[in-house]
Amino acid sequence: MSVQPIRLFGDPILRKPAVEVTDFDKELRKLVEDLTDTMLAAPGAGLAAPQIGVGLRVFTYNVEGTVGHLVNPSLELSPETQDGVEGCLSIPDMTFECLRALSVVARGFDMHGEPVTIHGSDYLARAIQHETDHLDGVLFVDRLDDATRKAAMRAIRESEWFGLGAPTVKVSPHPTRGLGL
């Protein structure tokens, strides 16, 4: 098991768009393993590579007993929406009502470079949209209505963990050393 430190709100890597994966190699499989182990240990419904300091377009998910991952995702969103409670491992112990598409078709690749299509609705759709947002440098608080975002930002500023800085990270085992390409 290789649980990695999760980057918290305020860490610049969470705001930087991730780079597309081009090498489906041993290092990518190790990254997916690290993401999965970290997500399950947290525990969380999903985790994107930037949340452990790696600027690549990869995320994992754990929804209703199904654990999976997606590399280089592209999404088709339904016009129907859902409003529901959402949280984030990078914004610990906080949840807010967030509007999302009700269903999604996510296309990408698995860690071996094989094409993958995921049809998700409800909670799975929410998780896929949330993690794909991370790959674009978007946090779920950016999607909140004005009043809720204001309350969320106040709660974040008042939290015990806010302003503690980025975790101390030794040398990343990934070829990009966590910096993206």
N, C-alpha and C positions, 0 to 999 in steps of 0.2 A: 504494500500500500504506500502511496506517495501523496500524502495530503500536503497541499501548498497553502501559504498564507493568502487570504482573500483581500484584495485591495478595497479600501473604503472610499466613500464619497469624498471628493476633494483630490484624489490621486489623479494626476494629469492623464495617465494612460486610459482612464475610463471615458475621457472626452475625445480621444484620438481614433479616427476610423481605422479599423483593422485592415491588414493587407491580405489579399487573396492567396490561398494556399496553392502552390505550384508543384511541390514535391510530396508525394504520398509515400513516405518512407518510414523507417524505424522511429525517427524523431517525432513524426506526426502521431504514430501509434502510441508513443510514450506520452505525448501531450494529451491525447484522448483519455488515456488511463489516469493521468494526473487529474484531469478535469472531473472524470467520473468519481474517483476516490474522494476528491475534495468536496464535490457536490453531495455525495452520499453521507459523508462525515458531518457536514454542516448542520443539519440536513437541509437540502433545498430542492426545488422543482426544476432547477436549471442552473447552468453556470457557463459563462462565455470565457474564452481564452484571455481577453483583456483583464478579466477579474482576478486572474492569477499572474498578471503582468506580462502576458504574451500577446503581441499585437497581430494575431492571425485570425482569419475568419473561420472559427470553429466553436461549436457549443455542444453541451450535453444537456439532456433532460431526463427527468424522472417523474412521470405523471401516471397515476393510477396503476402503479406496479410495472410500468414499462420504462426501461432505461434505454436510452439511445443517444445518438450524436448525429450532427450534420456539419459538413464542411462546405464552405462557399455557398451558403443558402441564398435563394431568391424566393420571394413570396408573392403569391396572388391572394389578395384579401377579399373577403365577401363584403358586399355593401351593407349587410345586416350587422348590427353592433351588439355588444354586451357591455354592461357596466358591472364591475366587480372589484372585490378587494384584491390588491396586489402589493407585494413586498419585494425586497431585493436583498441578497446576501451582502451587497456592498453598502447597504443602508440598513444595518441590523436593527431588529426588533421594532420596525415601523411598517405599517400598512396603511394604504389609502385607496379610496375608490378611484378606479381608472377605466376609461372607455377604450375598448379594443374592438377589432373585427370579431364577429361571432365564429367565423371559420376561416381556415387558411389552407392553401396548398403550398407546401414548401418543397422546393427542388434543390438538390445539391448532390453531394457525394458522401460515401462512407470513408473511413480511414484508409481503405485500400484503393480508392479512386473509382469505385463502382457507383453508377448513378443511383440516387435514392429519391423517391417522392413520398412525402408524408401528407396525408389528408387529416387535418385536425379540426376539432370544434371545441367550443367551451374552454375548459381549463388547458387542454393541450394547445389549442390555438393561442391562448393568452401566453403560455410559456414560450412558444416558438416566436411570437412577436416580440416579447420582452427580451429574449436572448439575441435575436437578430438586431434589435435596437442597440444592444451593447456593442455589437460588431460595427455599428455605424457611429459610435460615440454618443449615443442618445440614452439617457436614463429615464426610467418610468416617471420620475417627478416632472420631467419636461412635458409629459403628456397630460398632466392634471389640469383641471380648470383653474382659473386664476386664484380663486379663494382657497381651494384645496392646496395648490402649489405654495401659496403664501404660508399656510398653516404647516405644511410639510417642511419648508425651509426653516421656519422658526423651530420646529421640533428637532431638526437635524442640528442646528446651531446650538441648541440646549442639551444635546445628547452627551453622554460621558465620553464617547469615542471620537467625537468631532474634533479635528485639529490635532490629532495624535500623530499625524504624518504617515507616510508610507511605511509599511513594515520593512524590517531589515531582511533583505533577500541576499542569500549567498550567490554563487554562480548558477545561473539557470542551466538546466541540462539540455535546453533546446538550442539549436544552431543560431537563432537570432539573439540569444542571451536576453530574451524578453523585450527587445527593442523594436521588433517588427523589421520589415525590410526597407 
